[in-house]
Amino acid sequence: MILVVGLGNPGKEYAQTKHNVGFLVVDEIGKRAGIKLNKKKFQGTFGEGFLRRNKLLLLNPETYMNRSGEAVRSAVEFYKLQTENIMVLQDEMDLPAGRIRIKKGGGSAGHNGIKSIISHLKDKEFIRIRIGIGKPLSKSKAVKHVLSGFNENESEVIKSSILIAADAIEDIIQNGLDHAMNKYNTKPANTEATN
């Protein structure tokens, strides 16, 4: 049983922002697996079904980013999940748009959604799929950057990275974490967008 969590903020005003790419990937996985995220459960939108004969739980928390861990903990406790069977999709300013990175464990690197999950699970050993959104020119513009939409240059690249992140999740499920990390973490940045 695998839990895939997208990180983002609820509400139409955030729907197509950089901070919500996690939600968009979960939606893509749902389409591929025929899983509708149509239940209000675990303080989020939730769906369950199967992907490649594995029971798959999809969750987009509606707690706002800083409290994502509350929703994740609710689902983990209900299904008695092992931490290594949790995958979290997050936006990542330290990666250029169009790149993804897969890792297991580690700190939050300042990402409030990840920080909240670590705090509520008391465990860091979940899998993170980090989706690049690029950095603003100034640190003071970080909040504005993550809560903004995609410009023309970024839009196609981000759409592509959402599909690639969904591919990566399928690869982890089918072939294991190491295989997916070797395949996706070394991909050349030939689709990078310029900020």
Sequence and secondary structure as in RCSB ss.txt:
>XXXX:A:sequence
MILVVGLGNPGKEYAQTKHNVGFLVVDEIGKRAGIKLNKKKFQGTFGEGFLRRNKLLLLNPETYMNRSGEAVRSA
VEFYKLQTENIMVLQDEMDLPAGRIRIKKGGGSAGHNGIKSIISHLKDKEFIRIRIGIGKPLSKSKAVKHVLSGF
NENESEVIKSSILIAADAIEDIIQNGLDHAMNKYNTKPANTEATN
>XXXX:A:secstr
 EEEEE    SGGGTTSGGGHHHHHHHHHHHHHT    EEETTEEEEEEEETTEEEEEEEE S GGGHHHHHHHH
HHHHT  GGGEEEEEEETTS TT EEEEES   TT HHHHHHHHHHT   SEEEEEE    SSGGGHHHHHTS  
 HHHHHHHHHHHHHHHHHHHHHHHH HHHHHHHHTT   TT    
